[in-house]
Amino acid sequence: MSKIKCITNYFQVLTMTFGQQNTEAEGHAQMDYALEKGINFFDTAEMYSVPGQKETYGSTEKIIGTWFKKSGKREEIILASKIAGPNPGLSYVRENMDFSPESIKLSVEKSLKRLQTDYIDLYQLHWPERKTNFFGQRGFKVQNDAWEDNIHLVLETLEGLIQQGKINHIGLSNETPWGIMRFLEESKYQNLPRIKTIQNPYSLLNRLFENGSAEICHRENLGLLAYSPLGFGRLTAKFMTGKSLPNSRINLFPQFSRYNSAQSIEATRLYNEIAIRNGLTLTQMALAFVTQQAFVSSNIIGATTMEQLQENIATIEVVLSDEIIAEINAVQAIIPDPAP
């Protein structure tokens, strides 16, 4: 049985802090602990660590690679990585930031080398080539776009890499309902590889995935790999303590402002009140909410300390009642999706 089919309603470890916020030793320790607790799904990307910069480009994959070499446990792991789409700030990644056959093949080869492995279990397109509403944008704005539909060629290229044994399965990330269905359509009618997963943001502060994409997951047997379930730490309630927290992601990287709006802060306060009334921490409630959604295959947790990782993993035992879900939905109704 393919390892990818084993992913269901559990946790996946996001490694994007390895190489910038976390040292190699800390990254290895997190991977050791996660595997000890039964979590064998690790997610990375060619551009990591985050935020992307030339000095740390590829550092996360390199740290995972040294762990594979040291531990000898590659076969126990479901490994996911991604190819970055067009972004003028990432020109150091490769000369052509597109999904041409040459770019895809080059990115796979470079990732395999850094990861010290012969294959990647799940290879994802990190964001679309075309201009569309992703990364915090609401609605759809028509933009001048030179993109021409090349999805057939992308899937053909990925099929060749599957046949060579360099990747096993494919997925999308930061994709819209149209994009998901376009890939499914092409694979169905052209007998090309079918996407297995979609990795998009999903949390108490961002439930936009429910509008269209969740139904696609249900009807097309796709799994959501939900990232940022704690909203860059906003949903841990640590920002309500009055402490300065200079090493938090929100403070370290103010350019990632998705979770800093007044609406996000107010919604978080209301969600925290629900958690307290029900004898939970906000972290427990936020992660449990994501994990128990039927369309979520894997809840991607990212921690910078071992204590955070331990707390996050322990929430697998938490199940929210219908009454708690109703309270959550009442907040969503008055402050819907404050962090798109």
C-alpha positions in Angstrom: 0.0 0.0 0.0 1.3 3.5 -0.8 2.4 5.4 2.2 0.4 8.4 1.2 -2.9 6.6 1.8 -2.1 6.3 5.5 -2.6 10.1 6.0 -5.9 10.6 7.8 -7.0 13.0 10.5 -3.6 13.2 12.2 -0.7 15.6 12.5 2.0 16.5 10.0 5.2 18.4 11.1 6.0 21.6 9.3 9.7 22.1 9.2 9.9 25.6 7.8 11.6 27.0 10.9 14.6 24.6 10.6 17.6 26.6 9.5 16.4 30.0 10.7 14.4 29.9 13.9 15.6 26.4 14.8 19.1 25.0 14.6 20.0 21.7 13.0 20.2 20.0 16.4 16.7 21.4 17.4 15.2 20.3 14.1 16.6 16.8 14.6 15.3 16.7 18.1 11.8 17.7 16.9 11.8 15.0 14.2 13.0 12.4 16.8 10.2 13.3 19.2 7.5 13.5 16.5 8.4 10.0 15.2 8.5 8.6 18.7 4.9 9.9 19.1 3.8 8.2 15.9 3.9 11.2 13.6 5.8 10.2 10.5 4.7 12.9 8.0 7.1 15.8 7.5 6.5 18.8 5.2 9.1 21.0 3.6 9.8 23.1 0.5 12.7 24.1 -1.7 12.4 27.7 -0.6 12.4 27.0 3.2 13.4 28.2 5.8 10.8 31.0 6.1 10.9 33.9 5.4 12.7 33.0 2.2 16.1 34.6 1.7 19.2 33.7 -0.3 21.4 33.0 2.8 19.0 30.3 4.2 17.6 29.0 0.9 17.3 25.2 1.1 18.4 25.0 4.7 15.4 23.1 5.9 15.7 20.4 3.3 19.4 20.1 4.2 18.6 19.6 7.9 16.1 16.9 7.1 18.7 15.3 4.9 21.2 15.1 7.6 18.6 13.6 9.9 17.9 10.9 7.3 21.6 10.2 7.1 22.1 10.1 10.8 18.9 8.2 11.8 18.6 5.8 8.9 14.8 6.2 9.1 14.0 7.5 5.7 11.7 4.5 4.9 9.6 5.3 8.0 8.8 8.8 6.9 6.2 10.3 4.5 8.2 13.2 3.0 6.5 16.1 1.3 8.2 19.0 -0.5 7.3 21.7 -2.9 8.4 23.6 -6.0 8.1 27.4 -5.7 6.0 29.3 -8.3 6.7 32.7 -9.7 7.9 35.3 -7.1 10.3 38.1 -7.9 11.8 37.9 -4.4 13.0 34.3 -5.0 15.1 34.8 -8.1 18.0 33.1 -6.3 16.1 29.8 -6.2 16.4 29.3 -10.0 16.7 31.4 -13.1 13.1 30.7 -14.3 10.5 30.7 -11.6 7.9 28.8 -13.5 6.6 25.2 -13.8 8.2 24.4 -17.1 9.5 20.9 -17.5 13.1 22.2 -17.1 12.2 24.0 -13.8 10.3 21.1 -12.3 13.0 18.6 -13.1 15.8 20.9 -11.8 13.9 21.6 -8.6 13.3 17.9 -7.9 16.9 17.1 -8.5 18.1 19.9 -6.2 15.7 18.9 -3.4 16.7 15.2 -3.6 20.3 16.2 -3.2 19.6 18.4 -0.2 17.3 15.8 1.4 19.8 13.0 0.8 17.1 10.7 -0.5 16.2 9.1 -3.9 12.5 10.0 -3.8 9.9 12.4 -2.4 6.6 10.8 -1.3 4.5 13.9 -2.1 5.6 16.7 -4.4 3.5 19.8 -4.5 3.2 23.0 -6.5 3.7 25.7 -3.8 1.4 28.3 -5.4 0.0 28.8 -8.9 1.8 30.3 -11.8 -1.2 32.3 -12.8 -2.3 35.5 -11.0 -5.2 34.8 -8.7 -6.4 35.4 -5.1 -4.0 33.6 -2.8 -1.9 34.6 0.2 -4.3 36.8 2.1 -6.3 38.2 -0.8 -10.1 38.4 -0.6 -12.2 38.0 -3.7 -11.0 37.8 -7.3 -9.4 40.7 -9.1 -9.0 40.4 -12.8 -5.4 41.1 -13.6 -3.3 41.2 -16.7 -1.8 37.8 -16.9 0.6 36.3 -19.5 0.0 32.8 -18.1 -1.3 30.2 -20.6 -2.8 27.0 -19.5 0.1 24.5 -19.2 -1.5 22.1 -16.8 -1.3 19.2 -19.2 2.5 19.7 -19.7 3.0 20.1 -15.9 1.2 16.8 -15.3 3.1 15.1 -18.1 6.4 16.3 -16.5 5.4 15.0 -13.1 4.3 11.7 -14.6 7.8 11.3 -16.0 9.3 11.9 -12.6 6.9 9.3 -11.1 7.9 6.8 -13.7 11.5 7.4 -12.8 10.8 6.8 -9.1 11.8 10.3 -8.0 8.4 11.3 -6.7 5.5 9.1 -5.7 2.5 11.4 -5.5 1.5 14.9 -6.4 -0.4 17.7 -4.7 -1.2 21.4 -4.8 -0.7 24.2 -2.3 -2.3 27.7 -2.0 -4.7 26.8 -4.8 -8.2 27.9 -5.5 -11.3 25.8 -6.3 -10.9 26.5 -10.0 -7.3 25.4 -9.9 -8.0 22.2 -8.0 -10.8 21.2 -10.5 -8.7 22.1 -13.5 -5.9 19.7 -12.4 -8.5 17.0 -11.6 -10.2 17.5 -15.0 -6.9 17.2 -16.9 -5.9 14.0 -15.1 -9.3 12.5 -15.6 -9.7 13.1 -19.3 -6.0 12.8 -20.3 -5.1 9.8 -18.1 -2.4 11.7 -16.3 -1.4 11.6 -12.6 -4.1 12.7 -10.2 -3.4 15.1 -7.3 -3.9 13.5 -3.9 -3.8 16.5 -1.6 -4.2 20.2 -1.3 -2.2 22.2 1.2 -4.0 25.5 2.1 -4.4 27.6 5.2 -7.2 26.6 7.5 -7.9 27.7 11.1 -10.5 29.4 13.3 -9.3 32.7 11.8 -9.5 31.5 8.2 -12.2 29.1 7.1 -12.4 30.2 3.5 -11.5 26.6 2.4 -15.0 25.6 3.4 -16.4 27.8 0.6 -16.0 25.5 -2.4 -12.8 23.6 -1.8 -14.1 21.5 1.1 -16.8 20.1 -1.1 -14.3 19.2 -3.7 -12.2 17.3 -1.1 -15.3 15.4 -0.1 -16.6 14.5 -3.6 -13.2 14.0 -5.3 -11.5 12.1 -2.4 -8.8 14.7 -1.8 -7.2 15.5 1.5 -6.6 19.0 2.9 -3.2 19.4 4.5 -4.2 22.3 6.7 -1.4 24.8 7.4 -1.2 27.6 10.0 -3.9 26.0 12.2 -2.6 28.3 15.0 -2.4 31.4 12.9 1.4 32.1 13.4 0.8 31.6 17.2 -2.1 34.1 17.4 -4.4 31.2 18.4 -2.2 30.1 21.3 -3.4 33.1 23.4 0.2 34.0 24.2 -0.3 37.5 22.8 -2.9 38.1 25.5 -0.5 37.9 28.3 1.0 41.3 27.9 4.5 39.9 27.3 6.6 41.4 24.4 7.4 38.0 22.8 10.2 39.4 20.5 11.0 35.9 19.2 7.4 35.0 18.1 6.9 34.7 14.3 4.4 37.5 14.2 7.0 39.9 15.8 10.0 38.5 14.0 8.4 38.7 10.6 5.9 41.6 10.5 5.6 41.3 6.7 3.4 38.3 7.4 0.5 40.4 8.6 -2.4 38.1 7.9 -3.1 37.5 11.6 -2.5 41.0 12.9 -5.7 42.7 12.0 -8.0 44.1 14.7 -10.7 41.6 13.6 -8.3 38.7 14.1 -7.3 39.9 17.6 -11.0 40.4 18.6 -12.0 37.0 17.2 -9.1 35.4 19.0 -10.3 36.9 22.3 -13.8 35.5 21.8 -12.4 32.1 20.9 -10.3 32.1 24.0 -13.3 32.8 26.1 -15.0 29.8 24.6 -12.0 27.6 25.4 -11.8 28.8 29.0 -15.5 28.2 29.6 -15.1 24.6 28.4 -11.9 23.8 30.4 -9.6 24.0 27.4 -6.6 26.0 26.3 -7.0 28.0 23.1 -4.3 25.9 21.6 -6.2 22.7 22.3 -9.4 24.1 20.9 -7.9 25.6 17.8 -6.0 22.5 16.8 -8.9 20.1 17.7 -11.2 22.2 15.6 -9.0 21.7 12.5 -8.2 18.0 13.2 -11.7 16.8 13.5 -13.0 18.3 10.2 -14.0 15.5 7.8 -12.2 17.1 4.9 -8.8 17.5 6.7 -6.4 14.7 6.1 -3.5 16.2 8.1 -3.2 19.1 10.5 0.2 20.7 9.9 1.8 21.8 13.2 4.9 23.9 13.3 6.7 24.6 16.5 9.9 26.5 17.4 10.3 24.8 20.9 10.0 21.3 22.1 7.4 22.4 24.6 5.2 23.8 21.9 5.6 20.6 19.9 4.7 18.4 22.9 1.6 20.6 23.6 0.5 20.5 20.0 0.8 16.7 19.7 -1.0 16.1 22.9 -4.1 17.8 21.5 -4.8 14.7 19.4 -6.8 13.5 22.4 -9.1 16.5 22.4 -12.5 16.2 20.8 -14.8 19.2 20.6 -18.5 18.7 21.4 -21.4 19.9 19.2 -22.0 22.6 21.8 -18.5 24.0 21.5 -18.7 23.8 17.7 -21.9 25.8 17.9 -20.2 28.5 20.0 -17.3 28.6 17.5 -19.7 29.0 14.6 -21.4 31.9 16.4 -18.1 33.8 16.5 -17.5 33.0 12.9 -20.9 34.4 12.0 -20.1 37.8 13.4 -16.4 37.9 12.5 -16.1 35.7 9.5 -12.6 34.7 8.3 -10.7 37.7 9.6 -7.3 36.3 8.3 -7.9 35.3 4.7 
